[in-house]
């Protein structure tokens, strides 16, 4: 890794700049040519973001490195949701729920499944620290239940809604749970989340990048992730038109946008699994799922309470079943510290089922 961290490839530095230039020049109604350029810039921006995230992660070490990409993407995702809520008003009551649910399903089944399949296919069996994964899954199960399932069963307000007091409590609870997890991951029990000795040897023996190089990569990472999210938002009308033209449900648009936003994390996790660093992959994937809920819910709750807007959080019965099964399968497949291609296939089949039922509900 030292060969490409001390001298950053020029394209990884230009990618965020090009993305922001296109965002500035796109205008109110971008042409088809401009949309094609934005799609290309988005894909290149994702690859550049992954590169910079790996540089920063190599400098700060595990498990702090995996927090860099997850935290940056989640912060920008939260800002995007809040911005859309403020501009859309009460009509966006289900926006946070749909985005968070799509994010969790993509991570738990899509990203984790791809990593397990890629690593298992190459190495046969991969190992990881069981204590760290168990801590992440138990915290994730608690936050998911409070935010996406419990609203359907409260009695003060009918439907998938919390009252203002209930919403405030759940927002604080989500923040406390996520904060406790980060404290355990980075301070109290940091060793739970460290890769096994010998995993990914090419990185253990590589010299870390200089502070200057890491800082440049950090700036490029933040700028690139912001450009990726805004480019995804800019091309969303084109995606909506494409979804409508094939007669698919509008919910598919949210899945596509969430997939684009999660591309940097997904690619980084997949690349780590390919070099036998499954612990890093799981830290990144499960940490991202926790951050997505633990930070998004408090932010959208504040916007909802201050403006008096309803906030639909409870998911329907079909989604609840898929979510509960995904958590159960994740607990079983990651329950003994070893994985093979079988677990990867199971997760990917669940992800395919989620996509199929989204398109054909």
C-alpha positions as CSV (number, residue, x, y, z in Angstrom):
1,X,0.0,0.0,0.0
2,X,2.9,2.3,0.6
3,X,3.6,2.6,-3.1
4,X,0.4,4.3,-3.8
5,X,-0.2,6.3,-0.6
6,X,2.9,8.5,-0.6
7,X,2.2,9.7,-4.2
8,X,-1.6,9.9,-4.7
9,X,-2.7,9.2,-8.3
10,X,-3.7,12.4,-9.9
11,X,-7.1,11.1,-11.1
12,X,-8.1,10.5,-7.4
13,X,-7.5,14.2,-6.7
14,X,-9.1,15.4,-9.9
15,X,-12.3,13.3,-9.5
16,X,-13.9,15.4,-6.7
17,X,-13.0,18.6,-8.5
18,X,-14.6,17.4,-11.8
19,X,-17.7,16.3,-9.8
20,X,-18.1,19.7,-8.3
21,X,-17.5,21.4,-11.6
22,X,-20.3,19.4,-13.2
23,X,-22.6,20.1,-10.3
24,X,-22.0,23.8,-10.9
25,X,-22.5,23.7,-14.6
26,X,-25.5,21.3,-14.8
27,X,-28.2,24.0,-14.7
28,X,-31.8,23.5,-13.7
29,X,-32.6,21.0,-16.5
30,X,-29.4,19.2,-17.5
31,X,-29.1,17.8,-21.0
32,X,-28.7,14.1,-21.7
33,X,-25.0,14.6,-22.4
34,X,-24.6,16.3,-19.1
35,X,-26.4,13.5,-17.3
36,X,-24.1,11.0,-18.9
37,X,-21.1,13.0,-17.8
38,X,-22.5,13.1,-14.2
39,X,-23.0,9.4,-14.2
40,X,-19.4,8.8,-15.3
41,X,-18.2,11.4,-12.7
42,X,-20.2,9.6,-10.0
43,X,-18.6,6.2,-10.7
44,X,-15.1,7.6,-10.9
45,X,-15.8,9.6,-7.7
46,X,-16.8,6.4,-5.9
47,X,-13.5,4.7,-6.9
48,X,-11.5,7.8,-5.8
49,X,-13.3,7.9,-2.5
50,X,-12.5,4.3,-1.8
51,X,-8.8,4.9,-2.6
52,X,-8.6,7.9,-0.2
53,X,-10.5,6.1,2.5
54,X,-7.9,3.3,2.3
55,X,-5.1,5.8,2.6
56,X,-6.6,7.4,5.7
57,X,-7.5,4.1,7.2
58,X,-3.9,2.8,6.7
59,X,-2.6,5.9,8.5
60,X,-4.9,5.8,11.6
61,X,-5.1,2.0,11.8
62,X,-8.0,-0.3,12.8
63,X,-10.6,0.0,14.0
64,X,-10.5,3.8,13.6
65,X,-9.9,3.5,9.9
66,X,-13.2,1.8,9.2
67,X,-15.0,4.7,11.0
68,X,-13.6,7.2,8.6
69,X,-15.5,6.1,5.5
70,X,-18.6,5.0,7.4
71,X,-18.8,8.2,9.4
72,X,-18.2,10.5,6.4
73,X,-20.8,8.7,4.2
74,X,-23.4,8.7,7.0
75,X,-22.9,12.3,7.8
76,X,-23.5,13.3,4.2
77,X,-26.4,11.0,3.9
78,X,-28.0,12.5,7.0
79,X,-27.4,16.0,5.6
80,X,-29.1,15.0,2.3
81,X,-32.1,13.5,4.1
82,X,-32.6,16.6,6.3
83,X,-32.2,18.9,3.3
84,X,-34.9,17.0,1.4
85,X,-37.2,17.0,4.4
86,X,-36.8,20.7,4.9
87,X,-37.5,21.4,1.2
88,X,-40.3,18.9,0.8
89,X,-42.1,19.5,4.1
90,X,-44.7,17.1,5.5
91,X,-44.8,15.3,2.1
92,X,-41.5,13.6,3.0
93,X,-42.9,11.9,6.1
94,X,-41.7,8.4,4.9
95,X,-38.4,9.6,3.3
96,X,-36.1,8.8,6.3
97,X,-37.8,5.4,6.9
98,X,-37.5,4.3,3.3
99,X,-33.9,5.4,3.0
100,X,-32.8,3.8,6.3
101,X,-34.6,0.6,5.6
102,X,-33.0,0.3,2.1
103,X,-29.6,1.1,3.6
104,X,-29.9,-1.6,6.2
105,X,-31.0,-4.2,3.8
106,X,-28.3,-3.4,1.3
107,X,-25.6,-3.6,3.9
108,X,-26.9,-6.6,5.9
109,X,-27.6,-8.7,2.8
110,X,-26.0,-7.1,-0.3
111,X,-22.6,-5.9,1.0
112,X,-22.1,-8.6,3.7
113,X,-23.2,-11.3,1.3
114,X,-20.8,-10.1,-1.5
115,X,-17.9,-9.9,1.0
116,X,-18.5,-13.4,2.3
117,X,-18.9,-14.9,-1.1
118,X,-15.8,-13.1,-2.5
119,X,-13.6,-14.0,0.5
120,X,-14.9,-17.6,0.7
121,X,-14.4,-18.2,-3.0
122,X,-10.8,-17.1,-2.8
123,X,-9.7,-18.5,0.6
124,X,-12.3,-21.3,1.4
125,X,-12.8,-20.2,5.0
126,X,-12.3,-16.8,6.6
127,X,-12.1,-16.0,10.3
128,X,-13.0,-12.8,12.2
129,X,-13.4,-11.7,15.8
130,X,-16.7,-13.0,17.1
131,X,-17.0,-10.5,20.1
132,X,-16.9,-7.4,17.9
133,X,-19.4,-8.7,15.4
134,X,-21.8,-9.9,18.2
135,X,-21.6,-6.4,19.8
136,X,-22.5,-4.8,16.5
137,X,-25.4,-7.1,15.7
138,X,-26.9,-6.9,19.2
139,X,-26.8,-3.1,19.0
140,X,-28.2,-3.1,15.5
141,X,-31.1,-5.3,16.5
142,X,-32.0,-3.0,19.4
143,X,-31.9,0.2,17.2
144,X,-33.8,-1.4,14.4
145,X,-36.6,-2.7,16.7
146,X,-37.0,0.8,18.3
147,X,-37.0,2.7,15.1
148,X,-38.5,0.6,12.3
149,X,-40.7,-2.0,14.0
150,X,-42.0,-0.7,17.4
151,X,-43.9,2.3,15.9
152,X,-46.4,-0.1,14.4
153,X,-47.4,-1.4,17.8
154,X,-47.6,1.7,20.0
155,X,-51.2,2.8,21.0
156,X,-51.0,6.5,21.7
157,X,-50.9,7.2,18.0
158,X,-52.2,4.8,15.4
159,X,-50.1,3.7,12.4
160,X,-46.4,3.9,11.8
161,X,-45.9,7.0,13.8
162,X,-44.5,8.0,17.2
163,X,-45.8,10.9,19.2
164,X,-43.4,13.8,19.7
165,X,-42.4,12.5,23.2
166,X,-42.0,9.0,21.9
167,X,-39.9,10.2,19.0
168,X,-37.7,12.3,21.2
169,X,-37.1,9.3,23.5
170,X,-36.3,6.9,20.6
171,X,-33.9,9.6,19.1
172,X,-32.0,9.8,22.4
173,X,-32.0,6.0,22.8
174,X,-30.6,5.6,19.2
175,X,-27.9,8.1,19.9
176,X,-26.9,6.5,23.2
177,X,-26.8,3.1,21.7
178,X,-24.6,4.2,18.8
179,X,-22.4,6.3,21.1
180,X,-21.9,3.3,23.4
181,X,-21.0,1.1,20.4
182,X,-18.4,3.6,19.1
183,X,-16.9,3.9,22.6
184,X,-16.6,0.2,22.9
185,X,-15.2,-0.1,19.4
186,X,-12.5,2.6,19.7
187,X,-11.7,2.8,23.4
188,X,-13.0,0.2,25.9
189,X,-12.7,-3.0,23.9
190,X,-10.8,-2.0,20.8
191,X,-9.2,-5.4,20.6
192,X,-12.6,-7.0,19.8
193,X,-12.5,-5.2,16.4
194,X,-8.9,-5.8,15.4
195,X,-8.0,-8.2,12.5
196,X,-6.3,-11.4,13.3
197,X,-2.5,-11.4,13.1
198,X,-1.5,-12.5,9.6
199,X,-4.7,-11.4,7.9
200,X,-3.9,-9.1,5.0
201,X,-0.2,-9.3,5.3
202,X,0.5,-6.9,2.5
203,X,-0.8,-4.1,4.7
204,X,0.8,-5.2,7.9
205,X,4.3,-4.8,6.4
206,X,3.6,-1.6,4.4
207,X,4.7,1.7,5.8
208,X,1.8,4.0,6.6
209,X,1.5,7.2,4.6
210,X,2.8,10.4,5.9
211,X,0.5,12.8,7.8
212,X,0.5,15.2,4.9
213,X,-0.6,12.5,2.5
214,X,-3.3,11.3,4.9
215,X,-4.6,14.9,5.3
216,X,-4.8,15.4,1.6
217,X,-6.7,12.1,1.2
218,X,-9.1,13.1,4.0
219,X,-9.9,16.4,2.3
220,X,-10.4,14.6,-1.0
221,X,-12.5,11.9,0.7
222,X,-14.9,14.4,2.2
223,X,-15.1,16.5,-1.0
224,X,-15.5,13.4,-3.1
225,X,-18.3,11.8,-1.0
226,X,-20.2,15.0,-0.9
227,X,-20.0,15.2,-4.7
228,X,-21.1,11.6,-5.1
229,X,-24.2,12.1,-3.0
230,X,-25.1,15.4,-4.7
231,X,-24.5,13.8,-8.1
232,X,-26.8,10.9,-7.1
233,X,-29.4,13.4,-6.2
234,X,-28.9,15.3,-9.4
235,X,-29.4,12.3,-11.6
236,X,-32.4,11.0,-9.5
237,X,-35.0,12.5,-12.0
238,X,-33.4,10.4,-14.8
239,X,-33.6,7.4,-12.5
240,X,-37.2,8.1,-11.7
241,X,-38.0,8.5,-15.4
242,X,-36.3,5.2,-16.1
243,X,-38.1,3.4,-13.2
244,X,-41.5,4.8,-14.4
245,X,-40.9,3.8,-18.0
246,X,-40.6,0.1,-17.0
247,X,-43.6,0.3,-14.7
248,X,-41.7,-0.4,-11.5
249,X,-42.8,1.0,-8.1
250,X,-41.5,4.4,-6.9
251,X,-39.8,2.7,-4.0
252,X,-37.2,1.3,-6.3
253,X,-35.8,4.8,-6.8
254,X,-34.9,5.0,-3.1
255,X,-33.1,1.6,-3.4
256,X,-31.1,2.8,-6.4
257,X,-30.1,6.1,-4.7
258,X,-29.2,4.3,-1.5
259,X,-27.1,1.8,-3.5
260,X,-25.2,4.6,-5.2
261,X,-24.6,6.4,-1.9
262,X,-23.3,3.1,-0.4
263,X,-21.0,2.3,-3.3
264,X,-17.8,3.6,-1.6
265,X,-18.4,1.6,1.5
266,X,-19.4,-1.5,-0.5
267,X,-16.3,-1.4,-2.7
268,X,-14.0,-0.8,0.2
269,X,-15.5,-3.7,2.2
270,X,-15.4,-6.0,-0.9
271,X,-11.7,-5.1,-1.5
272,X,-10.8,-5.9,2.1
273,X,-12.5,-9.3,1.9
274,X,-10.6,-10.1,-1.3
275,X,-7.3,-9.7,0.6
276,X,-8.4,-11.8,3.5
277,X,-9.3,-8.9,5.8
278,X,-12.9,-10.0,6.6
279,X,-12.8,-8.3,10.0
280,X,-12.3,-4.9,8.3
281,X,-15.1,-5.7,5.9
282,X,-17.5,-6.5,8.7
283,X,-16.4,-3.5,10.8
284,X,-17.2,-1.3,7.9
285,X,-20.5,-2.9,6.9
286,X,-22.0,-3.3,10.3
287,X,-20.6,0.0,11.5
288,X,-22.2,1.8,8.6
289,X,-25.6,0.2,9.3
290,X,-25.4,1.4,12.9
291,X,-24.3,4.8,11.9
292,X,-27.0,5.1,9.3
293,X,-29.8,4.6,12.0
294,X,-28.0,6.0,15.1
295,X,-27.3,9.3,13.4
296,X,-30.1,9.7,11.0
297,X,-33.0,9.1,13.5
298,X,-31.9,11.9,15.9
299,X,-31.4,14.3,13.0
300,X,-34.7,13.7,11.3
301,X,-36.5,13.6,14.7
302,X,-35.3,17.1,15.5
303,X,-36.5,18.4,12.1
304,X,-39.9,16.6,12.5
305,X,-40.5,17.8,16.1
306,X,-39.5,21.4,15.5
307,X,-41.7,21.7,12.4
308,X,-44.6,19.7,13.7
309,X,-44.4,17.3,10.7
310,X,-45.4,13.6,11.0
311,X,-42.6,11.1,10.7
312,X,-43.5,7.7,9.4
313,X,-41.0,5.2,10.8
314,X,-42.8,1.8,11.0
315,X,-42.3,-0.5,8.1
316,X,-45.0,-2.7,6.7
317,X,-45.5,-6.4,7.5
318,X,-43.6,-7.7,4.4
319,X,-40.6,-5.5,5.2
320,X,-40.7,-6.4,8.8
321,X,-40.5,-10.1,7.9
322,X,-37.6,-9.5,5.6
323,X,-35.8,-7.4,8.2
324,X,-36.3,-9.9,11.0
325,X,-35.1,-12.8,8.8
326,X,-32.1,-10.8,7.7
327,X,-31.1,-10.1,11.4
328,X,-31.6,-13.8,12.3
329,X,-29.6,-15.0,9.3
330,X,-26.8,-12.5,10.1
331,X,-26.7,-13.7,13.7
332,X,-26.5,-17.4,12.6
333,X,-24.0,-16.9,9.7
334,X,-21.7,-14.7,11.8
335,X,-22.2,-16.7,15.0
336,X,-19.0,-18.8,15.1
337,X,-16.3,-16.6,13.8
338,X,-15.9,-18.5,10.5
339,X,-17.6,-18.0,7.1
340,X,-17.7,-19.8,3.8
341,X,-19.3,-19.2,0.4
342,X,-22.6,-20.7,1.7
343,X,-23.2,-17.8,4.1
344,X,-22.5,-15.4,1.2
345,X,-25.0,-17.1,-1.1
346,X,-27.7,-17.1,1.6
347,X,-27.3,-13.3,2.2
348,X,-27.3,-12.6,-1.5
349,X,-30.4,-14.6,-2.1
350,X,-32.1,-12.6,0.7
351,X,-31.0,-9.4,-1.0
352,X,-32.3,-10.6,-4.3
353,X,-35.6,-11.4,-2.6
354,X,-35.7,-7.9,-1.2
355,X,-35.1,-6.4,-4.6
356,X,-37.6,-8.6,-6.3
357,X,-40.4,-7.9,-3.8
358,X,-39.6,-4.2,-4.1
359,X,-40.1,-4.3,-7.8
360,X,-43.0,-6.8,-7.7
361,X,-44.7,-6.1,-4.3
